[in-house]
């Protein structure tokens, strides 16, 4: 998938390293539900705990970098390109970002409720305690490959 994209868009696919391969969410149903929102064009933002990148030994994304989103079976489905990145506390999310993330009711309140539950679960599974003081990476992206998702 990455090589096909690079062949068509060599001027944009200039990442020094191959893109990371990731799944949304922390369980198969959530992974596929969030991916469906990406594929239908409604989800164009995501939020991650900055600490998770450090725990995984991964660098933070940069504007213009790419990543590949997979479905719950691990099959690559879409190449995404980061268009906006911001690190801030949980409380700094705004209604526009919550809407762009396209989850639940697309409201700030539903975003906060859903992400509190999600990050509490993820933190417990990874051996740390989630608090609203942890840095969040707020990322907007565009789907760039395959062409039907652009």
CNS distance restraints for C-alpha pairs under 8 A (distance, minus, plus):
assign (resid   1 and name CA) (resid   5 and name CA) 6.33 0.50 0.50
assign (resid   1 and name CA) (resid  76 and name CA) 7.52 0.50 0.50
assign (resid   1 and name CA) (resid  78 and name CA) 7.99 0.50 0.50
assign (resid   1 and name CA) (resid  79 and name CA) 7.65 0.50 0.50
assign (resid   1 and name CA) (resid 145 and name CA) 7.75 0.50 0.50
assign (resid   1 and name CA) (resid 146 and name CA) 7.74 0.50 0.50
assign (resid   2 and name CA) (resid   6 and name CA) 6.12 0.50 0.50
assign (resid   2 and name CA) (resid  19 and name CA) 7.95 0.50 0.50
assign (resid   2 and name CA) (resid  79 and name CA) 7.20 0.50 0.50
assign (resid   3 and name CA) (resid   7 and name CA) 6.07 0.50 0.50
assign (resid   4 and name CA) (resid   8 and name CA) 6.58 0.50 0.50
assign (resid   5 and name CA) (resid   9 and name CA) 5.96 0.50 0.50
assign (resid   5 and name CA) (resid  10 and name CA) 7.84 0.50 0.50
assign (resid   5 and name CA) (resid  13 and name CA) 7.38 0.50 0.50
assign (resid   5 and name CA) (resid 144 and name CA) 7.99 0.50 0.50
assign (resid   5 and name CA) (resid 145 and name CA) 6.17 0.50 0.50
assign (resid   5 and name CA) (resid 146 and name CA) 7.41 0.50 0.50
assign (resid   6 and name CA) (resid  10 and name CA) 4.87 0.50 0.50
assign (resid   6 and name CA) (resid  12 and name CA) 7.79 0.50 0.50
assign (resid   6 and name CA) (resid  13 and name CA) 5.32 0.50 0.50
assign (resid   9 and name CA) (resid  13 and name CA) 6.04 0.50 0.50
assign (resid  10 and name CA) (resid  14 and name CA) 6.71 0.50 0.50
assign (resid  13 and name CA) (resid  66 and name CA) 7.76 0.50 0.50
assign (resid  15 and name CA) (resid  19 and name CA) 7.32 0.50 0.50
assign (resid  15 and name CA) (resid  65 and name CA) 6.11 0.50 0.50
assign (resid  15 and name CA) (resid  66 and name CA) 7.24 0.50 0.50
assign (resid  19 and name CA) (resid  65 and name CA) 7.55 0.50 0.50
assign (resid  19 and name CA) (resid  66 and name CA) 5.45 0.50 0.50
assign (resid  19 and name CA) (resid  67 and name CA) 4.69 0.50 0.50
assign (resid  19 and name CA) (resid  68 and name CA) 6.57 0.50 0.50
assign (resid  20 and name CA) (resid  66 and name CA) 7.51 0.50 0.50
assign (resid  20 and name CA) (resid  67 and name CA) 4.96 0.50 0.50
assign (resid  20 and name CA) (resid  68 and name CA) 6.22 0.50 0.50
assign (resid  21 and name CA) (resid  67 and name CA) 5.95 0.50 0.50
assign (resid  21 and name CA) (resid  68 and name CA) 4.74 0.50 0.50
assign (resid  21 and name CA) (resid  69 and name CA) 6.10 0.50 0.50
assign (resid  21 and name CA) (resid  70 and name CA) 7.04 0.50 0.50
assign (resid  21 and name CA) (resid  76 and name CA) 7.71 0.50 0.50
assign (resid  22 and name CA) (resid  67 and name CA) 7.22 0.50 0.50
assign (resid  22 and name CA) (resid  68 and name CA) 6.11 0.50 0.50
assign (resid  22 and name CA) (resid  69 and name CA) 5.12 0.50 0.50
assign (resid  22 and name CA) (resid  70 and name CA) 6.04 0.50 0.50
assign (resid  23 and name CA) (resid  31 and name CA) 6.17 0.50 0.50
assign (resid  23 and name CA) (resid  69 and name CA) 5.44 0.50 0.50
assign (resid  23 and name CA) (resid  70 and name CA) 5.15 0.50 0.50
assign (resid  23 and name CA) (resid  71 and name CA) 6.49 0.50 0.50
assign (resid  23 and name CA) (resid  72 and name CA) 7.17 0.50 0.50
assign (resid  23 and name CA) (resid  74 and name CA) 7.59 0.50 0.50
assign (resid  24 and name CA) (resid  30 and name CA) 7.28 0.50 0.50
assign (resid  24 and name CA) (resid  31 and name CA) 4.83 0.50 0.50
assign (resid  24 and name CA) (resid  32 and name CA) 7.87 0.50 0.50
assign (resid  24 and name CA) (resid  34 and name CA) 6.33 0.50 0.50
assign (resid  24 and name CA) (resid  35 and name CA) 6.84 0.50 0.50
assign (resid  24 and name CA) (resid  69 and name CA) 7.26 0.50 0.50
assign (resid  24 and name CA) (resid  70 and name CA) 7.85 0.50 0.50
assign (resid  25 and name CA) (resid  30 and name CA) 5.38 0.50 0.50
assign (resid  25 and name CA) (resid  31 and name CA) 4.87 0.50 0.50
assign (resid  25 and name CA) (resid  34 and name CA) 7.36 0.50 0.50
assign (resid  26 and name CA) (resid  30 and name CA) 6.77 0.50 0.50
assign (resid  26 and name CA) (resid  31 and name CA) 6.81 0.50 0.50
assign (resid  26 and name CA) (resid 122 and name CA) 7.25 0.50 0.50
assign (resid  27 and name CA) (resid  31 and name CA) 6.07 0.50 0.50
assign (resid  27 and name CA) (resid  72 and name CA) 7.75 0.50 0.50
assign (resid  28 and name CA) (resid  32 and name CA) 6.20 0.50 0.50
assign (resid  28 and name CA) (resid  71 and name CA) 7.97 0.50 0.50
assign (resid  28 and name CA) (resid  72 and name CA) 4.83 0.50 0.50
assign (resid  28 and name CA) (resid  73 and name CA) 7.91 0.50 0.50
assign (resid  29 and name CA) (resid  33 and name CA) 6.11 0.50 0.50
assign (resid  29 and name CA) (resid  72 and name CA) 7.48 0.50 0.50
assign (resid  30 and name CA) (resid  34 and name CA) 6.01 0.50 0.50
assign (resid  31 and name CA) (resid  35 and name CA) 6.09 0.50 0.50
assign (resid  31 and name CA) (resid  71 and name CA) 6.31 0.50 0.50
assign (resid  31 and name CA) (resid  72 and name CA) 5.67 0.50 0.50
assign (resid  32 and name CA) (resid  36 and name CA) 6.03 0.50 0.50
assign (resid  32 and name CA) (resid  71 and name CA) 5.65 0.50 0.50
assign (resid  32 and name CA) (resid  72 and name CA) 5.89 0.50 0.50
assign (resid  33 and name CA) (resid  37 and name CA) 6.61 0.50 0.50
assign (resid  34 and name CA) (resid  38 and name CA) 6.55 0.50 0.50
assign (resid  34 and name CA) (resid  43 and name CA) 7.71 0.50 0.50
assign (resid  34 and name CA) (resid 103 and name CA) 7.67 0.50 0.50
assign (resid  35 and name CA) (resid  39 and name CA) 6.18 0.50 0.50
assign (resid  35 and name CA) (resid  69 and name CA) 7.51 0.50 0.50
assign (resid  35 and name CA) (resid  70 and name CA) 7.71 0.50 0.50
assign (resid  35 and name CA) (resid  71 and name CA) 6.71 0.50 0.50
assign (resid  36 and name CA) (resid  40 and name CA) 6.09 0.50 0.50
assign (resid  37 and name CA) (resid  41 and name CA) 6.27 0.50 0.50
assign (resid  37 and name CA) (resid  42 and name CA) 5.42 0.50 0.50
assign (resid  37 and name CA) (resid  43 and name CA) 5.08 0.50 0.50
assign (resid  37 and name CA) (resid 102 and name CA) 7.09 0.50 0.50
assign (resid  38 and name CA) (resid  42 and name CA) 6.05 0.50 0.50
assign (resid  38 and name CA) (resid  43 and name CA) 4.64 0.50 0.50
assign (resid  38 and name CA) (resid  44 and name CA) 6.59 0.50 0.50
assign (resid  38 and name CA) (resid 143 and name CA) 7.60 0.50 0.50
assign (resid  39 and name CA) (resid  43 and name CA) 7.97 0.50 0.50
assign (resid  39 and name CA) (resid  78 and name CA) 7.80 0.50 0.50
assign (resid  39 and name CA) (resid 149 and name CA) 6.00 0.50 0.50
assign (resid  40 and name CA) (resid 149 and name CA) 7.52 0.50 0.50
assign (resid  41 and name CA) (resid 149 and name CA) 7.18 0.50 0.50
assign (resid  42 and name CA) (resid 100 and name CA) 7.19 0.50 0.50
assign (resid  42 and name CA) (resid 101 and name CA) 7.82 0.50 0.50
assign (resid  42 and name CA) (resid 102 and name CA) 5.98 0.50 0.50
assign (resid  43 and name CA) (resid 100 and name CA) 5.83 0.50 0.50
assign (resid  43 and name CA) (resid 101 and name CA) 5.05 0.50 0.50
assign (resid  43 and name CA) (resid 102 and name CA) 4.95 0.50 0.50
assign (resid  43 and name CA) (resid 103 and name CA) 7.74 0.50 0.50
assign (resid  44 and name CA) (resid 100 and name CA) 5.53 0.50 0.50
assign (resid  44 and name CA) (resid 101 and name CA) 5.90 0.50 0.50
assign (resid  44 and name CA) (resid 102 and name CA) 7.64 0.50 0.50
assign (resid  44 and name CA) (resid 140 and name CA) 5.72 0.50 0.50
assign (resid  44 and name CA) (resid 141 and name CA) 5.37 0.50 0.50
assign (resid  44 and name CA) (resid 142 and name CA) 6.18 0.50 0.50
assign (resid  44 and name CA) (resid 143 and name CA) 7.94 0.50 0.50
assign (resid  45 and name CA) (resid  97 and name CA) 6.99 0.50 0.50
assign (resid  45 and name CA) (resid 100 and name CA) 5.46 0.50 0.50
assign (resid  45 and name CA) (resid 101 and name CA) 4.48 0.50 0.50
assign (resid  45 and name CA) (resid 102 and name CA) 7.84 0.50 0.50
assign (resid  45 and name CA) (resid 138 and name CA) 7.47 0.50 0.50
assign (resid  45 and name CA) (resid 139 and name CA) 5.51 0.50 0.50
assign (resid  45 and name CA) (resid 140 and name CA) 4.13 0.50 0.50
assign (resid  45 and name CA) (resid 141 and name CA) 5.85 0.50 0.50
assign (resid  46 and name CA) (resid 101 and name CA) 5.66 0.50 0.50
assign (resid  46 and name CA) (resid 138 and name CA) 6.25 0.50 0.50
assign (resid  46 and name CA) (resid 139 and name CA) 5.34 0.50 0.50
assign (resid  46 and name CA) (resid 140 and name CA) 6.44 0.50 0.50
assign (resid  47 and name CA) (resid 136 and name CA) 6.51 0.50 0.50
assign (resid  47 and name CA) (resid 137 and name CA) 5.53 0.50 0.50
assign (resid  47 and name CA) (resid 138 and name CA) 4.65 0.50 0.50
assign (resid  47 and name CA) (resid 139 and name CA) 6.01 0.50 0.50
assign (resid  48 and name CA) (resid  52 and name CA) 7.47 0.50 0.50
assign (resid  48 and name CA) (resid 136 and name CA) 5.64 0.50 0.50
assign (resid  48 and name CA) (resid 137 and name CA) 5.15 0.50 0.50
assign (resid  48 and name CA) (resid 138 and name CA) 6.78 0.50 0.50
assign (resid  49 and name CA) (resid  53 and name CA) 7.44 0.50 0.50
assign (resid  49 and name CA) (resid 119 and name CA) 7.99 0.50 0.50
assign (resid  49 and name CA) (resid 134 and name CA) 7.16 0.50 0.50
assign (resid  49 and name CA) (resid 135 and name CA) 6.11 0.50 0.50
assign (resid  49 and name CA) (resid 136 and name CA) 4.56 0.50 0.50
assign (resid  49 and name CA) (resid 137 and name CA) 5.92 0.50 0.50
assign (resid  50 and name CA) (resid  54 and name CA) 6.88 0.50 0.50
assign (resid  50 and name CA) (resid  60 and name CA) 7.53 0.50 0.50
assign (resid  50 and name CA) (resid  87 and name CA) 7.77 0.50 0.50
assign (resid  50 and name CA) (resid 134 and name CA) 7.80 0.50 0.50
assign (resid  50 and name CA) (resid 135 and name CA) 5.64 0.50 0.50
assign (resid  50 and name CA) (resid 136 and name CA) 5.46 0.50 0.50
assign (resid  50 and name CA) (resid 137 and name CA) 5.62 0.50 0.50
assign (resid  51 and name CA) (resid  55 and name CA) 6.16 0.50 0.50
assign (resid  51 and name CA) (resid 134 and name CA) 7.69 0.50 0.50
assign (resid  51 and name CA) (resid 135 and name CA) 7.28 0.50 0.50
assign (resid  52 and name CA) (resid  56 and name CA) 6.08 0.50 0.50
assign (resid  53 and name CA) (resid  57 and name CA) 6.07 0.50 0.50
assign (resid  53 and name CA) (resid  58 and name CA) 4.97 0.50 0.50
assign (resid  53 and name CA) (resid  59 and name CA) 6.37 0.50 0.50
assign (resid  53 and name CA) (resid  60 and name CA) 6.40 0.50 0.50
assign (resid  54 and name CA) (resid  58 and name CA) 6.05 0.50 0.50
assign (resid  54 and name CA) (resid  59 and name CA) 7.29 0.50 0.50
assign (resid  61 and name CA) (resid  65 and name CA) 6.34 0.50 0.50
assign (resid  61 and name CA) (resid  82 and name CA) 7.45 0.50 0.50
assign (resid  61 and name CA) (resid  85 and name CA) 7.94 0.50 0.50
assign (resid  62 and name CA) (resid  82 and name CA) 6.85 0.50 0.50
assign (resid  62 and name CA) (resid  85 and name CA) 7.10 0.50 0.50
assign (resid  63 and name CA) (resid  81 and name CA) 7.84 0.50 0.50
assign (resid  63 and name CA) (resid  82 and name CA) 5.11 0.50 0.50
assign (resid  63 and name CA) (resid  83 and name CA) 5.25 0.50 0.50
assign (resid  63 and name CA) (resid  84 and name CA) 5.89 0.50 0.50
assign (resid  63 and name CA) (resid  85 and name CA) 6.54 0.50 0.50
assign (resid  64 and name CA) (resid  81 and name CA) 5.87 0.50 0.50
assign (resid  64 and name CA) (resid  82 and name CA) 5.20 0.50 0.50
assign (resid  64 and name CA) (resid  83 and name CA) 5.96 0.50 0.50
assign (resid  65 and name CA) (resid  81 and name CA) 5.66 0.50 0.50
assign (resid  65 and name CA) (resid  82 and name CA) 5.58 0.50 0.50
assign (resid  66 and name CA) (resid  79 and name CA) 6.73 0.50 0.50
assign (resid  66 and name CA) (resid  80 and name CA) 5.44 0.50 0.50
assign (resid  66 and name CA) (resid  81 and name CA) 4.33 0.50 0.50
assign (resid  66 and name CA) (resid  82 and name CA) 6.19 0.50 0.50
assign (resid  67 and name CA) (resid  79 and name CA) 5.82 0.50 0.50
assign (resid  67 and name CA) (resid  80 and name CA) 5.32 0.50 0.50
assign (resid  67 and name CA) (resid  81 and name CA) 6.53 0.50 0.50
assign (resid  68 and name CA) (resid  76 and name CA) 6.40 0.50 0.50
assign (resid  68 and name CA) (resid  77 and name CA) 7.27 0.50 0.50
assign (resid  68 and name CA) (resid  78 and name CA) 5.75 0.50 0.50
assign (resid  68 and name CA) (resid  79 and name CA) 4.50 0.50 0.50
assign (resid  68 and name CA) (resid  80 and name CA) 6.02 0.50 0.50
assign (resid  69 and name CA) (resid  76 and name CA) 5.93 0.50 0.50
assign (resid  69 and name CA) (resid  77 and name CA) 5.96 0.50 0.50
assign (resid  69 and name CA) (resid  78 and name CA) 5.48 0.50 0.50
assign (resid  69 and name CA) (resid  79 and name CA) 6.41 0.50 0.50
assign (resid  69 and name CA) (resid  80 and name CA) 7.20 0.50 0.50
assign (resid  70 and name CA) (resid  74 and name CA) 5.24 0.50 0.50
assign (resid  70 and name CA) (resid  75 and name CA) 5.12 0.50 0.50
assign (resid  70 and name CA) (resid  76 and name CA) 4.17 0.50 0.50
assign (resid  70 and name CA) (resid  77 and name CA) 5.23 0.50 0.50
assign (resid  70 and name CA) (resid  78 and name CA) 7.12 0.50 0.50
assign (resid  71 and name CA) (resid  75 and name CA) 5.53 0.50 0.50
assign (resid  71 and name CA) (resid  76 and name CA) 6.59 0.50 0.50
assign (resid  71 and name CA) (resid  77 and name CA) 6.59 0.50 0.50
assign (resid  78 and name CA) (resid 143 and name CA) 6.74 0.50 0.50
assign (resid  78 and name CA) (resid 144 and name CA) 7.45 0.50 0.50
assign (resid  78 and name CA) (resid 145 and name CA) 5.62 0.50 0.50
assign (resid  78 and name CA) (resid 146 and name CA) 6.26 0.50 0.50
assign (resid  78 and name CA) (resid 149 and name CA) 7.64 0.50 0.50
assign (resid  79 and name CA) (resid 143 and name CA) 6.01 0.50 0.50
assign (resid  79 and name CA) (resid 144 and name CA) 5.68 0.50 0.50
assign (resid  79 and name CA) (resid 145 and name CA) 5.00 0.50 0.50
assign (resid  79 and name CA) (resid 146 and name CA) 7.18 0.50 0.50
assign (resid  80 and name CA) (resid 141 and name CA) 6.21 0.50 0.50
assign (resid  80 and name CA) (resid 142 and name CA) 5.58 0.50 0.50
assign (resid  80 and name CA) (resid 143 and name CA) 4.56 0.50 0.50
assign (resid  80 and name CA) (resid 144 and name CA) 5.72 0.50 0.50
assign (resid  80 and name CA) (resid 145 and name CA) 7.29 0.50 0.50
assign (resid  81 and name CA) (resid 141 and name CA) 5.32 0.50 0.50
assign (resid  81 and name CA) (resid 142 and name CA) 5.34 0.50 0.50
assign (resid  81 and name CA) (resid 143 and name CA) 6.44 0.50 0.50
assign (resid  81 and name CA) (resid 144 and name CA) 6.65 0.50 0.50
assign (resid  82 and name CA) (resid 139 and name CA) 6.79 0.50 0.50
assign (resid  82 and name CA) (resid 140 and name CA) 6.03 0.50 0.50
assign (resid  82 and name CA) (resid 141 and name CA) 4.34 0.50 0.50
assign (resid  82 and name CA) (resid 142 and name CA) 6.66 0.50 0.50
assign (resid  83 and name CA) (resid 139 and name CA) 7.48 0.50 0.50
assign (resid  83 and name CA) (resid 140 and name CA) 5.55 0.50 0.50
assign (resid  83 and name CA) (resid 141 and name CA) 4.98 0.50 0.50
assign (resid  83 and name CA) (resid 142 and name CA) 6.84 0.50 0.50
assign (resid  84 and name CA) (resid 138 and name CA) 7.97 0.50 0.50
assign (resid  84 and name CA) (resid 139 and name CA) 5.59 0.50 0.50
assign (resid  84 and name CA) (resid 140 and name CA) 4.94 0.50 0.50
assign (resid  84 and name CA) (resid 141 and name CA) 6.83 0.50 0.50
assign (resid  85 and name CA) (resid 137 and name CA) 6.83 0.50 0.50
assign (resid  85 and name CA) (resid 138 and name CA) 5.68 0.50 0.50
assign (resid  85 and name CA) (resid 139 and name CA) 4.62 0.50 0.50
assign (resid  85 and name CA) (resid 140 and name CA) 6.55 0.50 0.50
assign (resid  86 and name CA) (resid 137 and name CA) 5.79 0.50 0.50
assign (resid  86 and name CA) (resid 138 and name CA) 5.15 0.50 0.50
assign (resid  86 and name CA) (resid 139 and name CA) 6.61 0.50 0.50
assign (resid  87 and name CA) (resid 135 and name CA) 6.25 0.50 0.50
assign (resid  87 and name CA) (resid 136 and name CA) 5.50 0.50 0.50
assign (resid  87 and name CA) (resid 137 and name CA) 4.58 0.50 0.50
assign (resid  87 and name CA) (resid 138 and name CA) 6.08 0.50 0.50
assign (resid  88 and name CA) (resid  92 and name CA) 6.16 0.50 0.50
assign (resid  88 and name CA) (resid 135 and name CA) 5.32 0.50 0.50
assign (resid  88 and name CA) (resid 136 and name CA) 5.42 0.50 0.50
assign (resid  88 and name CA) (resid 137 and name CA) 6.76 0.50 0.50
assign (resid  88 and name CA) (resid 138 and name CA) 7.64 0.50 0.50
assign (resid  89 and name CA) (resid  93 and name CA) 7.73 0.50 0.50
assign (resid  89 and name CA) (resid 132 and name CA) 6.62 0.50 0.50
assign (resid  89 and name CA) (resid 133 and name CA) 5.75 0.50 0.50
assign (resid  89 and name CA) (resid 134 and name CA) 6.12 0.50 0.50
assign (resid  89 and name CA) (resid 135 and name CA) 4.96 0.50 0.50
assign (resid  89 and name CA) (resid 136 and name CA) 5.71 0.50 0.50
assign (resid  90 and name CA) (resid 132 and name CA) 5.30 0.50 0.50
assign (resid  90 and name CA) (resid 133 and name CA) 6.78 0.50 0.50
assign (resid  90 and name CA) (resid 134 and name CA) 7.14 0.50 0.50
assign (resid  90 and name CA) (resid 135 and name CA) 6.98 0.50 0.50
assign (resid  90 and name CA) (resid 136 and name CA) 6.11 0.50 0.50
assign (resid  91 and name CA) (resid 132 and name CA) 6.98 0.50 0.50
assign (resid  93 and name CA) (resid  97 and name CA) 6.57 0.50 0.50
assign (resid  93 and name CA) (resid  98 and name CA) 7.23 0.50 0.50
assign (resid  93 and name CA) (resid 108 and name CA) 7.79 0.50 0.50
assign (resid  94 and name CA) (resid  98 and name CA) 6.41 0.50 0.50
assign (resid  94 and name CA) (resid 108 and name CA) 6.57 0.50 0.50
assign (resid  95 and name CA) (resid  99 and name CA) 6.11 0.50 0.50
assign (resid  95 and name CA) (resid 107 and name CA) 6.23 0.50 0.50
assign (resid  95 and name CA) (resid 108 and name CA) 4.83 0.50 0.50
assign (resid  96 and name CA) (resid 100 and name CA) 6.23 0.50 0.50
assign (resid  97 and name CA) (resid 101 and name CA) 6.18 0.50 0.50
assign (resid  98 and name CA) (resid 102 and name CA) 6.76 0.50 0.50
assign (resid  98 and name CA) (resid 103 and name CA) 7.62 0.50 0.50
assign (resid  98 and name CA) (resid 106 and name CA) 5.70 0.50 0.50
assign (resid  98 and name CA) (resid 107 and name CA) 5.86 0.50 0.50
assign (resid  98 and name CA) (resid 108 and name CA) 5.38 0.50 0.50
assign (resid  98 and name CA) (resid 111 and name CA) 5.70 0.50 0.50
assign (resid  99 and name CA) (resid 103 and name CA) 7.57 0.50 0.50
assign (resid  99 and name CA) (resid 106 and name CA) 4.38 0.50 0.50
assign (resid  99 and name CA) (resid 107 and name CA) 5.99 0.50 0.50
assign (resid  99 and name CA) (resid 108 and name CA) 7.48 0.50 0.50
assign (resid 100 and name CA) (resid 106 and name CA) 7.47 0.50 0.50
assign (resid 101 and name CA) (resid 106 and name CA) 7.18 0.50 0.50
assign (resid 102 and name CA) (resid 106 and name CA) 5.15 0.50 0.50
assign (resid 103 and name CA) (resid 111 and name CA) 7.01 0.50 0.50
assign (resid 104 and name CA) (resid 110 and name CA) 6.30 0.50 0.50
assign (resid 104 and name CA) (resid 111 and name CA) 7.26 0.50 0.50
assign (resid 104 and name CA) (resid 114 and name CA) 7.85 0.50 0.50
assign (resid 105 and name CA) (resid 110 and name CA) 6.12 0.50 0.50
assign (resid 105 and name CA) (resid 111 and name CA) 7.98 0.50 0.50
assign (resid 106 and name CA) (resid 110 and name CA) 6.78 0.50 0.50
assign (resid 106 and name CA) (resid 111 and name CA) 6.85 0.50 0.50
assign (resid 107 and name CA) (resid 111 and name CA) 6.09 0.50 0.50
assign (resid 108 and name CA) (resid 112 and name CA) 6.17 0.50 0.50
assign (resid 109 and name CA) (resid 113 and name CA) 6.21 0.50 0.50
assign (resid 110 and name CA) (resid 114 and name CA) 5.93 0.50 0.50
assign (resid 111 and name CA) (resid 115 and name CA) 5.98 0.50 0.50
assign (resid 112 and name CA) (resid 116 and name CA) 5.97 0.50 0.50
assign (resid 113 and name CA) (resid 117 and name CA) 6.46 0.50 0.50
assign (resid 114 and name CA) (resid 118 and name CA) 6.11 0.50 0.50
assign (resid 115 and name CA) (resid 119 and name CA) 5.81 0.50 0.50
assign (resid 116 and name CA) (resid 120 and name CA) 5.99 0.50 0.50
assign (resid 117 and name CA) (resid 121 and name CA) 6.27 0.50 0.50
assign (resid 118 and name CA) (resid 122 and name CA) 6.18 0.50 0.50
assign (resid 119 and name CA) (resid 123 and name CA) 5.77 0.50 0.50
assign (resid 119 and name CA) (resid 130 and name CA) 6.30 0.50 0.50
assign (resid 120 and name CA) (resid 124 and name CA) 6.18 0.50 0.50
assign (resid 120 and name CA) (resid 129 and name CA) 7.13 0.50 0.50
assign (resid 120 and name CA) (resid 130 and name CA) 5.43 0.50 0.50
assign (resid 121 and name CA) (resid 125 and name CA) 6.26 0.50 0.50
assign (resid 122 and name CA) (resid 126 and name CA) 6.17 0.50 0.50
assign (resid 123 and name CA) (resid 127 and name CA) 5.98 0.50 0.50
assign (resid 123 and name CA) (resid 128 and name CA) 5.05 0.50 0.50
assign (resid 123 and name CA) (resid 129 and name CA) 5.49 0.50 0.50
assign (resid 123 and name CA) (resid 130 and name CA) 5.53 0.50 0.50
assign (resid 124 and name CA) (resid 128 and name CA) 5.79 0.50 0.50
assign (resid 124 and name CA) (resid 129 and name CA) 6.27 0.50 0.50
assign (resid 124 and name CA) (resid 130 and name CA) 7.76 0.50 0.50
assign (resid 130 and name CA) (resid 134 and name CA) 7.06 0.50 0.50
assign (resid 142 and name CA) (resid 150 and name CA) 7.46 0.50 0.50
assign (resid 143 and name CA) (resid 149 and name CA) 5.99 0.50 0.50
assign (resid 143 and name CA) (resid 150 and name CA) 5.27 0.50 0.50
assign (resid 144 and name CA) (resid 149 and name CA) 6.80 0.50 0.50
assign (resid 144 and name CA) (resid 150 and name CA) 5.04 0.50 0.50
assign (resid 145 and name CA) (resid 149 and name CA) 6.39 0.50 0.50
assign (resid 145 and name CA) (resid 150 and name CA) 6.42 0.50 0.50
assign (resid 146 and name CA) (resid 150 and name CA) 7.13 0.50 0.50
